[in-house]
Amino acid sequence: MPLAAGDVIVTGTPGGVGAKHTPPVWMKAGDIVEVEVDAIGKLRNGVRAE
């Protein structure tokens, strides 16, 4: 599917993450979240406390 500038991709949370772990695992301050799309680049964000 072609994407246009401003489109937002939302996938939800896949099974086996977060609350489904024993014990639960959550993102915390200092974690890094990266998303990479070939031929476009990489978005890298740090997680901060509220």
Order of alpha helices (4+ residues) and beta strands (2+ residues): beta-beta
